[in-house]
Amino acid sequence: MTSPSPTADDHGEVDTVTEVPVAIVGAGPAGLLLAHLLGRAGVETVAIDTRTREEIESTHRAGILEADAARTLVETGVSDRILREGDEHAGIELRFGGRAHRIDFQDLVGESVWLYPQTAVFVDLADARDRDGGTVHFGTSGTEVLDVESDRPRMRWTGPDGTRHEVRARYVVGADGSRSQCRELVPADHRTQHAREYPFAWFGIMAEAPKSAPELVYAHSEHGFALISQRTESVQRMYFQCDPDDDPAAWSDDRIWTTLQARVAGEDGFRLLEGPVLERTVLRFRSFVQEPMRWGSLLLAGDAAHTVPPTGARGLNLALHDVTVLAEVLVEALGGTDAALDDYQRRALRRVWRAQNFSYWMTQLLHAAPGGSSFDLRRQLGELDNVVSTRAGRTYLAEQYTGWPTRDTD
Ligand SMILES: Cc1cc2nc3c(=O)[nH]c(=O)nc-3n(C[C@H](O)[C@H](O)[C@H](O)COP(=O)(O)OP(=O)(O)OC[C@H]3O[C@@H](n4cnc5c(N)ncnc54)[C@H](O)[C@@H]3O)c2cc1C
């Protein structure tokens, strides 16, 4: 319900006031999937995002969806495009000591993951909101979230045309990503932020080149880590470990390819197929969790509440899992059982901490610590050997990488 007449309070004047049960800050994967799932349950939402649709669609991020996340998108009617255009990957390759070792997910745990870019997940979710008549405002500014300690929280923003809007809701969800403004609304003396920094970053490229391998290749070398991933038949995504202060513009195509080739080189003569570098970025990362994930009428989801290093390919998957749980408990809470929300953090965090451990473990296993000794390098090789040499080691990696069935972490 929208009232077009201007209203004002201590926070200033607004041009429209709308009432919906749930207001959502952030229309990334977490915000949009939540809006979609609530919409299916008959709960109206308004979501806002400071970026335009085009900006989000052109920001390359995650590429791997675990099987449960892919199933959620297909079975809840977001889109079945993933089944037609996604690539099912039944394993990954670990390269170390100059040799390749395949981890066969299907054989070990009977699961696969899907290579399906986050940009495509976003397009599917945004299209589904359009199709279903959901309200999402892109390109907004001046986000304000008010009164979260009451049961009448409000979300305010300015539209691209300069008009100011307010939504009055029963709950506000902060799905506003790793630099979340919403999480700061939990008073400092009531929140705990668990964090770990890493002394390295990823240099990420998009290159116009054929595929060098059919599945993802995670390479350990004395020069540092590299990840060979794919996008299409003619565009590939690759990363290598770099210094967090590296300037992407200082890296020529030649220097990038020489670095990548050195990290994957081995006695089997494996070489990457090269081509023009279309895009280059330095990606810093950290491990982070904020607790609690609920404060009054505010709930946090996705990167707003936790981030993981990208090595384990968990971040997008965790964001989608959070809101799958959150949608369920919000529907119960709106039906009169507010206590249902108490279960959200317990169910979400169990999976989050398992994913934190896995992402941390993969990161330590594969990256060269700056200033590390020959002992450190050889110990890592011993650990990698332990992983690939026994079925138990390979199964552990396969279970963690493909994600845990939701029933196991709830
Ligand atoms: C290079 C890279 C590779 C990755 N690879 C993987 C992978 O393979 N697998 C995987 O699972 N994860 C991966 N991730 C992580 C994944 O991209 C994130 O975990 C995921 O985007 C989280 O989704 P989200 O909706 O919580 O946050 P986001 O996608 O960040 O969305 C948050 C949205 O909120 C908006 N916003 C922020 N502040 C405000 C505000 N004040 N008002 C309104 N809107 C606001 C932002 O514009 C943004 O669109 C990767 C990340 C990177 C950077």
The ligand as an SDF file (V2000), in Angstrom:
LIG
                    3D

 53 58  0  0  0  0  0  0  0  0999 V2000
   36.2200  -12.9840   -7.3200 C   0  0  0  0  0  0  0  0  0  0  0  0
   35.2150  -13.6770   -6.4750 C   0  0  0  0  0  0  0  0  0  0  0  0
   35.0170  -15.0360   -6.6860 C   0  0  0  0  0  0  0  0  0  0  0  0
   34.0700  -15.6930   -5.9370 C   0  0  0  0  0  0  0  0  0  0  0  0
   33.8760  -17.0240   -6.1830 N   0  0  0  0  0  0  0  0  0  0  0  0
   32.8990  -17.6760   -5.5320 C   0  0  0  0  0  0  0  0  0  0  0  0
   32.5490  -19.0400   -5.8870 C   0  0  0  0  0  0  0  0  0  0  0  0
   33.1090  -19.6650   -6.8070 O   0  0  0  0  0  0  0  0  0  0  0  0
   31.5340  -19.6490   -5.2070 N   0  0  0  0  0  0  0  0  0  0  0  0
   30.8510  -18.9840   -4.2150 C   0  0  0  0  0  0  0  0  0  0  0  0
   29.9350  -19.5910   -3.6080 O   0  0  0  0  0  0  0  0  0  0  0  0
   31.1590  -17.6780   -3.8560 N   0  0  0  0  0  0  0  0  0  0  0  0
   32.1390  -17.0020   -4.4960 C   0  0  0  0  0  0  0  0  0  0  0  0
   32.3810  -15.6870   -4.1990 N   0  0  0  0  0  0  0  0  0  0  0  0
   31.5970  -15.0010   -3.1520 C   0  0  0  0  0  0  0  0  0  0  0  0
   30.2410  -14.4800   -3.6480 C   0  0  0  0  0  0  0  0  0  0  0  0
   30.4180  -13.6500   -4.7790 O   0  0  0  0  0  0  0  0  0  0  0  0
   29.5170  -13.7130   -2.5320 C   0  0  0  0  0  0  0  0  0  0  0  0
   29.5480  -14.4880   -1.3600 O   0  0  0  0  0  0  0  0  0  0  0  0
   28.0590  -13.3770   -2.8920 C   0  0  0  0  0  0  0  0  0  0  0  0
   28.0060  -12.3080   -3.8170 O   0  0  0  0  0  0  0  0  0  0  0  0
   27.2420  -12.9700   -1.6480 C   0  0  0  0  0  0  0  0  0  0  0  0
   25.9510  -12.5710   -2.0500 O   0  0  0  0  0  0  0  0  0  0  0  0
   25.1870  -11.4400   -1.2040 P   0  0  0  0  0  0  0  0  0  0  0  0
   23.8580  -11.2650   -1.8730 O   0  0  0  0  0  0  0  0  0  0  0  0
   25.2380  -11.7620    0.2210 O   0  0  0  0  0  0  0  0  0  0  0  0
   26.0790  -10.1320   -1.3800 O   0  0  0  0  0  0  0  0  0  0  0  0
   26.3540   -9.2580   -2.6990 P   0  0  0  0  0  0  0  0  0  0  0  0
   26.3750  -10.0960   -3.9120 O   0  0  0  0  0  0  0  0  0  0  0  0
   27.5580   -8.4320   -2.3900 O   0  0  0  0  0  0  0  0  0  0  0  0
   25.0610   -8.3130   -2.7990 O   0  0  0  0  0  0  0  0  0  0  0  0
   24.8640   -7.2510   -1.8700 C   0  0  0  0  0  0  0  0  0  0  0  0
   24.1630   -6.1300   -2.6030 C   0  0  0  0  0  0  0  0  0  0  0  0
   23.8420   -5.0910   -1.6730 O   0  0  0  0  0  0  0  0  0  0  0  0
   24.0110   -3.8450   -2.3060 C   0  0  0  0  0  0  0  0  0  0  0  0
   24.2270   -2.8210   -1.2500 N   0  0  0  0  0  0  0  0  0  0  0  0
   25.3300   -2.6310   -0.4890 C   0  0  0  0  0  0  0  0  0  0  0  0
   25.1310   -1.6200    0.3830 N   0  0  0  0  0  0  0  0  0  0  0  0
   23.8630   -1.1710    0.1650 C   0  0  0  0  0  0  0  0  0  0  0  0
   23.0700   -0.1480    0.7520 C   0  0  0  0  0  0  0  0  0  0  0  0
   23.5470    0.6240    1.7500 N   0  0  0  0  0  0  0  0  0  0  0  0
   21.8270    0.0680    0.2790 N   0  0  0  0  0  0  0  0  0  0  0  0
   21.3330   -0.7140   -0.7260 C   0  0  0  0  0  0  0  0  0  0  0  0
   22.0320   -1.7000   -1.3210 N   0  0  0  0  0  0  0  0  0  0  0  0
   23.2840   -1.9220   -0.8720 C   0  0  0  0  0  0  0  0  0  0  0  0
   25.2150   -4.0490   -3.2130 C   0  0  0  0  0  0  0  0  0  0  0  0
   25.1960   -3.1190   -4.2900 O   0  0  0  0  0  0  0  0  0  0  0  0
   25.0240   -5.4970   -3.6770 C   0  0  0  0  0  0  0  0  0  0  0  0
   24.4020   -5.5950   -4.9470 O   0  0  0  0  0  0  0  0  0  0  0  0
   33.3270  -14.9860   -4.9250 C   0  0  0  0  0  0  0  0  0  0  0  0
   33.5410  -13.6290   -4.7100 C   0  0  0  0  0  0  0  0  0  0  0  0
   34.4640  -12.9790   -5.4740 C   0  0  0  0  0  0  0  0  0  0  0  0
   34.6570  -11.4860   -5.2240 C   0  0  0  0  0  0  0  0  0  0  0  0
  1  2  1  0
  2  3  1  0
  2 52  2  0
  3  4  2  0
  4  5  1  0
  4 50  1  0
  5  6  2  0
  6  7  1  0
  6 13  1  0
  7  8  2  0
  7  9  1  0
  9 10  1  0
 10 11  2  0
 10 12  1  0
 12 13  2  0
 13 14  1  0
 14 15  1  0
 14 50  1  0
 15 16  1  0
 16 17  1  0
 16 18  1  0
 18 19  1  0
 18 20  1  0
 20 21  1  0
 20 22  1  0
 22 23  1  0
 23 24  1  0
 24 25  2  0
 24 26  1  0
 24 27  1  0
 27 28  1  0
 28 29  2  0
 28 30  1  0
 28 31  1  0
 31 32  1  0
 32 33  1  0
 33 34  1  0
 33 48  1  0
 34 35  1  0
 35 36  1  0
 35 46  1  0
 36 37  1  0
 36 45  1  0
 37 38  2  0
 38 39  1  0
 39 40  1  0
 39 45  2  0
 40 41  1  0
 40 42  2  0
 42 43  1  0
 43 44  2  0
 44 45  1  0
 46 47  1  0
 46 48  1  0
 48 49  1  0
 50 51  2  0
 51 52  1  0
 52 53  1  0
M  END
$$$$
